[in-house]
Amino acid sequence: MSDTVWISKAPLDSRLLLPVTSDLEEPKGLINYWKANSAAESLDPSCPTEIWPRADSARDINKLPDLSVIRTSWILSQRLADVFRRFDLGKGSVAPVRAFKKDHQTPLAGQYFCLTFDNLKRAFLPDESVKVSDFVKGVWTTAADFSDGNIVCSREALSGPDIWVDPRLYGSLFLSDRLVSALAEAKLEKVFGGLGGLRRCRISMK
């Protein structure tokens, strides 16, 4: 078992947001979690069945990138979905999504999938981490210039699902070392670079 986990700020990366909508009436996703009570036990994610560019989109969209956020749903390309299917998503899943052009009839080029990962681990150790500050009561956030090793986790981060969030660290997504290695092998790790890139977390020996 690797003694490394990684942190991504992708949930806060506005570059992933596209002028695309979906058939979800009340989309739920990661960002909603931190708006709720940090003691909650579920992210309650949802997946759309159809997505298409909004009527007010100023440009034609013929193909989506490898990773995008549609409303609050995480949408993957075929090749990115193929990587995630090989790993432990816990309560999550990779589900197909029909993607159309603005006319809501012509399919977009490529195949697309929705990623959910209803996984929480309380492994973040704020007292041992650096470049973190209070966000709201019981929740911290990282500085914009945080680096490898600034975020410290307990050994609980090394077991269980390969992708998760920690309710005490706002806007952050954690990935196992084996998942990041597979993403790198497929040359897809940069899509999770978020703000500042993927950073290694230090595992506490206490």
N, C-alpha and C positions, 0 to 999 in steps of 0.2 A: 504493500500500500504506500502511495506517495505521501510525503509529509508536507505537501504544498496545496494551497487553494488559491484561487484568484478572485479579484473583485473588479466589477465593471460598473461604470456610471451610465451605461446605456439607457436606463429608464429616464434619465434626464436629458438625453441627447435629442434636441429639437430637429436635428437633421434627419431623424428617422420618421418624422411626422410627414405624411403626404396628404394632399387635398383629395382624399378618397374616403368614402363612407361605406356603411355596411347595413345589413338587414337587422342588426341588433337594436331593439328599442331602447334598452338601458344597458349600454356596454359597461362591462366591469373588467378591471385589470389591475396591474401592479400599483399604479398611482393612487387608486382608490384605497388601497390598503393603508398607506401612511396617513391618509386623511381620517382613518377610523381609529378606534382604540388600539393601542399598541399591544394590548393583551389578547386581541382577537386570535382565533385559532385557524382561520381560513382566509385565503385571498378571494375565494368565491369567483374564480375566473370564468369567462364566457367566451365562446367562439362563434363568429358569424358563419353562415353558410354561403353568403354571397357578398362580394365587395365590388365597388365601381367608383370611378371619379365623380366628385361632386359636380353639380350643374354649374357652379360658379368657378370651377377650375379654369385657370387662364391658359392652360396648355393641354395638348393631347397627351395621354399616357398610354403607351403601347406595351410596356413591360415594367414590372416592379423590380426593385433591387433585391439582393439576397435577404435582407432584413428590413422590414418597415413596420411602423406602428400605425394601424388603421383605427382611428378613434382610440380605444385602449387595448386593442387586440394585437398580438405579436404575429406577424405574417412572415413566413419563410419561403424561400425558393425551394425548388425540388432538391438541389444539391445540399442546401443547408438542412433541410428536413431529413435527408438521408443520413447525415451525421448524427442528428439528435435521436433518431430511431435506434441507434446502437447503444444508447446509454439509459441509465436509470432516471426516469423522469418522476419517480414517486407517484403522487396522485395526478400528475399531469399527463398530457397526451399530445400527439401530432395528428391533426385532423385535416382532411382535404377541404379546400375552399374554392368555390367557383368565382373566377375573377373576370370582369367584363370591362369593356370600354364605356365611355360616357353614355352611349345609347342603351346601356344595360342589356344588350343583346349580343354584341360581337365579343367573343372571348379575347382576353389579353394573351399575348405570347407567353408561353411557359405554363408550368403547373405550380400551384401555391397551396400552402398549408398554414394552419393556425397552431401555434405552440401555446400550451398552458402548462403551468407547473405550480400546483397548489402546495408548495413546500415551504415550511418555515423551519429554520434552525436558530436557536438562541445561543450562538457560539461567539459572537462579537464581544470583545473585552475592551470596553471604553477606557478603563483605568490603566491599561497597558499600552493602548494605542496613542499615537501622536498625530498632530494636525487634524484633530476632531474637535467639534464644539457642540454645545447644546443647540438643538433645533426646536423641539417642544419637550414638555416634561417626559422624561424617560426615553427620549429619542435623540440621537446625535446625527451630525452630518460631517462630511470630510471637507477639508480645505481644498481649494481648486488645484493646488500644486502638490497634492499628496503623492508619495513615491512608494516604491517597493518596500515592504516591511513596516510601513507606517501603521497599517491596520493589523491588529493582533486578534487571533481567534483561538478558542479552546480546541482541544483534540476532538471534540464532538463534531467539528466541521469536516473531519476526515471520513466519516461514515455516513451512510444513507444516500439519498438522491444526489445526482451530479449537478443539479442546478436548484438554487433556492434563494430566498431573501431572508434577511434577519430583521425582525420588527424594530430593533433598536438603532438601525443605521439607515437613515432616510435616503431614498433614491439609488440604492445600491443593489447589485445583483451579484451573487456568488456562483462560481463554477469550479468544478473539481479539476485537478491537474490533468487527469486522463481525458476529460472532455476538451480542455483547452489544447492539449496535444493533438487531438484528432482534428479540431478546427484549424490548427496551424498546418497540419499535414494537408488538409484540403484547401489551404490558403484562404480561410474564411475567418480567421481570428480577428481581423481588423474591424469587421462589422460590429463586434462587441466592444470596440475600443472606447466608445462613449466619449466622455470628456476627460481627456488625459490618458487614455489607453488602458489596457488591461494591466493591473498591478498585482504582484505577488503579496499574499498575506503571510505574516509570520505566525507560526503555531506556538502557543505558549507551552512551556514545559512544566509549568507549575501544577 
